[in-house]
Amino acid sequence: MAWYDEAVFYHIYPLGLTGAPKENSYSEPVQRINTLFPWISHSKALGCNAIYIGPLFESVGHGYETTDYKKLDSRLGTNKDLTSFVKECHTQGIRVILDGVFNHTGRDFFAFQDIKKNRESSPYKDWYCNVNFWGNNEYNDGFSYENWGGYNLLAKLNQNNPAVKDYICDVIRFWVSEFDIDGIRLDAADVLNFEYMQTLRRVTNEVKPDFWLMGEVIHGDYNRWVNEGTLHSVTNYHLHKALYSGHNDHNYFEIAHTVKRLYEMGGNRPEGLKLYNFVDNHDVERIYTKLSDKAHYTPVHILLYTLPGVPSIYYGSEFGIEGKKERFSDDSLRPALSLSDFENAIENNPCTRLLTALGRIRQTTPALSYGDYKELLLTNRQYAFSRTHNGTSVLVTVNNDGNDYTMTLPCDSGSQYKGALSGDIASVTNGQITITVKANSGDIWLPAEDVFCEPPFVEHTPTKGTTDHEPTKESKALESVRQEGTLSTSAEELPSLDSTTFEQGKIAGLQEAILAIMEKKGPITEQMRKDVSNNTHHDSLVNWVKSFY
């Protein structure tokens, strides 16, 4: 088991989020990346434990036309600023992966500039594909070359050249030694040479334990890329398309058949293909824009967090913002945002509150990371499946219809289940469980003995027949938080303690309560313990405890 097996990603496009200029003047650095520090704790509060951020390095415009792989983009700050950003992420228990734009460079890259200057005499003339000194282009370079996507702004590197491979491998080593990153997302991996990617995989295996190498792939058999010798994962565009169109068309068959096909690609094993799942990113329209019925935001995200794979949220979509793709610009997909404009969103914005609940459920339910997948019910408008790990089954139910729907599902373990989002109780009788799924909604059903308090997403009135549990250490702590918003003991009641000691005691108590609940839900990994112990912020811990309600 590696950290990425339990990852929930928060995706940041930094040039857009910070409002950086569209063109780089290569002037003195402006430390815009420092404005992203509050987004670290925000992503953690959402239940994310990893950040994918990029592109980051010196470039001409949108970031994918690299000028210098070893220098943070001047519009964002200095290398020291990036080092500090990654360090703060690690302090808060969050891993960091960067964009690796290794298929092409910008025209300001040193090797390209040397070719312009020295032409046939340049030692770098073979660093790019099909350089032709008899040709020309719209920039009047006096030579032509292969590009990416029809854009001469993006000159395609010759990945078969040993010098190019050595240089890119050196860049990876530099990123790890300088910034201490935990992984790389390979841009345009679907057009990278496989031998080139295998070389990168060997280097990443050497530089850091559990280093994650993920690739941007649109279509095809993902097994070609995801294997022991190439990449750990790829972007799951198959599921991305199915999730929004399956709801817009009221066609859960499209989603279920996509999941089944991908699961079969991985040998029908939960560890077979751990794909990077998403509903939007910096290249596609926002999910809230794509959905014909905005109420489907709920079932779409329930599926994102519970189907096999690694879920990812694109910055701002947790607030339900819109973003429509334009013909000649992606700017509307990559807006500047101020976190202060979304103050108290976790409490007041239903989209943010839902994703926060799903993040906590995902982090404390091992079956959603490691469990197998089994389809239980499928109609055009209703879908149910189970994820089972170490004998514990989690049931997931979704409904894209405008009316409630009652389904009866096979269930061969446990006696009672509780909806982690709704708080409803359902009993198992003769190997079957009957569940009512609300209109345009869904739920994640956990064995009732694993749920000790009210769920985080909705106000809940206990259902008749709910079993009462004897008060435990964790339930007492949670009850005091529920009643007062903090631990029940006040400083006035402990006059012998100074304020520092009292504060440390409150934090230790909250950490103890969180660990106690997590232990009831399943095995606790060392990383989970570190995440709890590293969080020494009182308000954050209180919100964490509340998230178990």
N, C-alpha and C positions, 0 to 999 in steps of 0.2 A: 504493500500500500504506500502510495506517495501522496504528497500534499495535493496534487492536482486531481486525485481521485475524489476528493471531498471539496473541490473548489466551487465557489459561486463568484463569478467575475463581474466587475464593474468596468465598463469600457469608456475611456476618455479620449477624445480627439482634442489635444491640448491647444493647438493653434486657434481652433474655433472657440472652445470653452473660455479661453482667456481673452478673446477679442483681439488677437494679434493682427497686425497689418497683413493684407493679402500678399504683398510683395516684400521681400527681404532687401533692405538697403545695406546690409552688412555693417551697420554702424555699431556703436557701443551697445553692449547687452542690456536688455530691459528685463528685469527679473519677474516676468509674469508667472513663471511656474510657481513662485511662492504664494500666489493667490489660490493655488490648488490645494494647499494644506488642509483647509477646512473640509474639502471634499473627501479626504482620507477618512476622517471620523464619520462623515456622512455615509460613505459606502459601508463602513463597519456597522453603523446603526441599522442599515438596510439588511444586514446579515451577509454581506459579501466578505470574503476573506482573500480575495485576489483582485488586482487591478491590471487591466491591459491598457497601456497608454502609448500613443504614438500617432504619427511619426514625431520624432523629437530632435533629429539632428539637422545641422545647418543645411538649408535648402533654399531654392529660389522663391517658391510660392507656397503651394499646398502641402509641401513636406515630403512628397514622394519623388522629387527630383533632387537627390542628395548632392550637396556640394562638399561636405566634410563629415565622414562617419564618426569622427572622434571628437566632435565639438557640438555641444548643445546649440540649437538654433538661437541666434542672437536675439530673436524676438521673444524668447522664453527665458533667457538668462545665461548662466555660466555652468560649466561642468560641476563646480562645487554646489550649485543650487540643485542640480539633479541628484547628486550624491546625497544631499540632505533630504530631498524628497523621498528617495528610496529608503533611507535610514528611518525616517518617520513612519513610513508604511510598515517596515519590519517591526518597529517598536509597538505598533498597534496590531501586530499579528497578521499583516496583510502581505501576500507575495506580490511581486511585480514582474510583468513581462512587457517587452518593448517590441515595436515594429522593426523587423529586419528587412530593409528594402535592398535586396541583394541580386535582383534580376537586372536592374538598370541604374544608371546614375543621371544626374543633371549635367548640363553642358558646362557648368562652372567647376566640375570635379577636376582635380589636378591632372589626371591622366588624359582626359578629353582636351583640356587646355594645352597640354604638351603636344598632342597630335595637331592641333590647330597651328601651333607655333612651328613645329619641326617637321610636320608632314611625314614623308616616307622615312625620315631619319629618327623619328620618335621611337624610343624603346617601348612605348605603350601602344603602338599602332595595332598590336594584336590583342589588346585588352577588350576590344569591342567586336561585335559580329559584323562581318561583311563590310569592312571599311573599304571604300572604293575612291581612290584619289582622282579618278576620271569623272566622278559624279559631283553633284552639288545639292543644296537644299534651300528652303525658304530663308535660312539665316545667312546664306552665301558663305558657308564654311569652306567651300572649295573641295569638299569631298562628301560622300554620302555614307550611310551606315544603317544598320538594322535598328529599329526602335521597338518600343512596346506600345501596342494599341493604336498605332498610326500616328503617334506624337513624337516628332523629332526632338522635343524637349526632353524625352526619356530615352537615352541611348543605351541599347541592350549590351550588357556585359557578355564577354566570351567565357562562359563557364567551363569550357574545356581547357582553358589556358591555366597551367599550373600556377603561374604568378598571380592570377586573379583569385584562384582558390586560396592560395597562401595568404593573400592580403585580407580576404573576407574572414578567414579563420582567425587571423590576428585581430581583426576588429571585434570578433566575438570574445576572444580572450581579454581584450581591453575593456569591453563593457562589463564583464564579470569582475575583473580586478579593480576597475575604477568606480563602478556604480553598485556592484553586488546584486545584479539582477538575478531573477529566478527562472527566466524563460524568454523565448523569442517567438513572435508570430511572423512567419515568413510571408511577406507580401508576394502576390502573384505566384504562389507555389505551383499552380497548375500549369505554368509554362517554364518552370525550372527543370534543369536536367536532373534525372534521378541519381546519377553518380555524384553530382554536385551536392544534392541534399544529403546523400549518405555520408559524404565527407564532413558536412556540417554536423550531422548527428554524432559522428565519432568524436569531433572536437567538443561538442556540448556534453557528451558523456564523461569527458575527461575534466572539464573545468569546474563542475560543481555537481554534487550528488542531487538526484531528483530534478535536474534541470529539464524544463519542459520545452519541447520544440513542436509548435503547431503551425499549420500552413493554411493559407487562403486558397481554397479549392471550390469551384462553383459546381461542376457536374462530374459525373463519371463514377467508376467503382472506387470507393474510398479506400479499399484495401490496397490499391496500388501505392498509396501514399502512407497509410497508417499500418506500420509493421515494425518489427524489432530493429530493422536496419535503417529505416527512413525517418518518419515522423511519429510523434506520439498521438497526434490528433489533427483534424482539419475542420474548417468551418462547415457547418451542416446546412448548406443552402437547400438541400432537398426538403428537410423538415421546415426550414424557414418559410418556403413557399406554401407547403401544405398547411401550416398553422393558420395563416391568415385566409387563404382561399377556402380551406375546409370550413371555416366559420362563415365567411361571406356567402358561400354557396350552400350552407347548411348541409355539409357533406363530410361527416366524420369518417366515412369510408376512405377518403383520400388521406387523411391523417393516419388512420390505423394501418392502411396498406403501406404507407411510406415507412412507418415505424417497423412494421413486420419485415419489410425488405431490408432495411438497415440492420435490424437485429440479426437477420439471416446472414448478412455480409460478415458479421462478427462471429459467425459460427454458433448463433443462438446462445451466446454466453454473455453475461453482463460485463465481463472484462474484455470482450472481443473488440468492440469499437467504442471508445469513449469520445464521441464527437463534441465539438464546440457548438452548443445550441444557442440560438438567438432569435429574436423576433424583429429586430431592427439594428442597424449599425450606421456608420458614417457614409455608406455608399447606397443605402436603400431608404425608402420613405419610412417615417415613423409609424409604429404599429397603430397608434391612435388615429392617424390619418388614413391608413389602409383599411381599417375595419369599417364595414358598412353600418354595423350596429355597434355603437361604442360600448354597450353593455357586455359585449363579448371580450372586452379587455380582461375580465375576470377568468373565464374558462381558458382563454389563450395562455395566460400566465400560470395558471395551475398546471397546465400541460407542460409548459416550458420547464418548470421546476421539478416535475415528477417523472417525465419520460426519461429513458436511458440517455445519458450524456452529461455534459458539463454546462450548466446554465449561465447566461451572461445578460446583463442589463446595460443598455447604452445610455450614457448620461442624459438626464432630463426626461427620459421616457417614464421614469418612476413617478413623475408629476403629471403624466398624461398630456405632454405638450405635443403639438402638431409639427409636421415637417414634410413638405411635398417636394419631390425631386423636380428640378427645373431643367430645361433643355440644355443650357450651356453653363450651368453652375450647380454645385452641391452646397452652396452656402447655407441654404435654408435647413439642410440636414445637420449642419455643424455650427449652431448658434452660440454666441456668447451668452452665458448665464451667470447670474449672481445668486449664490446660495441664500443670501439674506432675503431675496424675493420669495423664497419658499420656506420661510421660518415656520416651524411647528407643522410641517407637511405630514410628518409621520402620524401625528394625532388628528389633523384636520383634512388631509387630502385622501380620499378613499383609494386612489391608485397607489399612493406611497404607503398607505397603511397595509394594503393587500400585499405588496411586495416585501414589506418588512416582516409580515407574518410568514410569508412563504420562505423567506431567507432563514428565519429562525427554525422553522419546521425542517427545512432541508439540512441545516447544520446539526440538528439533534435527532435525525432519523436516518440511521445508517443504511436502511433498506433502499432509500432513494438514491444513494451513491453506489451501493454494491449489489443491490438485489436483482434477481432475474425479472423478466417481464413476461406476463401472461395476460392475454386479452380475455375479458370475462363477458362483455356485452358490447354489441355494436349495432347501432341504427344510424340513419342519416343525421339524427339530432341528439343522440345519446351515446355515450362511450364510457366504458369502465374497464379497468385493468388492475392487476396486482403487481407489487414489487416485493419479493420475498428474499430475506437474508437471515441466515442462522435460525431458521424456523419461525421467524416473525414475518407476518404478511401485512403489508400496507395496501389498502384499497383506495383507488382514485376514481372518482365519478365526476363527469362533466355533462352539461346539458346546454345546447345552443338554441333551445326552443324558448318561446315567450311564455310558456306555461310550465308549472312544476311537473315533475315526472317521477313516478315510483318504479324502482327496478328491484328485482330479486336476483341475487348473485350467489354463486357457489362460494362457500367459505368454510374451509376445513380446519381452521385454527381459532382458538380464543372463544370466549362466550359472549363478550360485549365489545363493541367498537364505539369510539367517540370521534365525531367530526372535529378535526384540529382547527378548522375555520369557523364552523357553525356552533360547536359545542353540543350538537345533538347526539343522542345515544341510540344505538341500534343493536339488537340482540341477535345472536346466532342460534337458529333452531333447525335441527335435523340437517346440519351441513349447509344451511342457506341463511342469507341475511337480506332483509328488505330495507331499502333506503329510499327516502324521498329527496330528490335533488331539485333545488330551487331553480326557477326560470333563469336562463342566461347566467348560470353560475356553476358551482361545483364544490367538491370538498375532498379532503384527504382524511381517510378513516384509519385511525390507529387503535391497536388493542387498548381497551379502556384502562387497563391497569398501568399503562404507560403514560396516561394523561392525568395529571394531578390537580389541574386548575383550569380556569376558564380560558378559552382560546383567545388569541390576540386580535382577531379581525373584526368580530361582531359582538355587540352586547348580547348576553345570553341569559335566558331564563331556564334554570335546570329542568330537564325533561322528567316526567313522572317515572319513577322506578330507578332513578340514578342512585348508584351505590355510594354510600358515604364511607370515607376512609378515616381511620384514626389519624389525628393530627401527627405529622412528622416534622422533623427538623426543617425540611424544605418548605412544607406547606405553612408552617408557622411564620417563617420568614416572608413568604409570599403574601400571607394575610396581612402582616404588618405593613408591607409595602403598599398593598391594595388600599388600606385604610388611611395611611398618612403620607404616601408617596416616598417614604424612606423607612429606615429601621425604626421600630417603635421607641427604643430607648433614646432619651434626649440628653444633651450635655448637662442640663441642670440636674438630672437624676444621678449623674456621676461626677460630683464636684471634685473628686480626687484626681480626675484625669485632665491633663491639659488638652487644648484643642487639637493638637497634632496627633496625640495618642488616640483621642476619641475618633478622629477622622479615619485613622488607620484601622481602628476596630470596626467601624461601619463598612469600610471597603472589604476587609477580610470576611465579615459576615455575609456580605452580598456575594462574594466569590464562592464562599462555602455553599450557599444556597443554590447557586447556579450549577455547581459541580454535582451536588446531591441529586438534582433533578435530571441532569444529563446521564448520571449513572443508572437511573431508573429506565431510561429510554434505550440504552444499549451500551456497548463497549465504548469507552472514552479513549481516544488516541492521544499520544503525547502532544500532538499539535493542538488538539482541543484544550488540553490542560494549559498549554502555553498561552493560548488565546485568552483564557480566563485570567491567568495570573498576570499577564502583561497589561490587562485592562485595569488601570488604577484610577479611572475617572469615575467619581461617584455617580454623576447624572447618567453616564453611559451604562453603568452597571444597573442602576435602578430601571432604566428603560429595558435592559436585557431581561431582568427579572419579570417586569411587566409583560414582556413579549410571550411568556409562558401562560398567561391568563387565557 
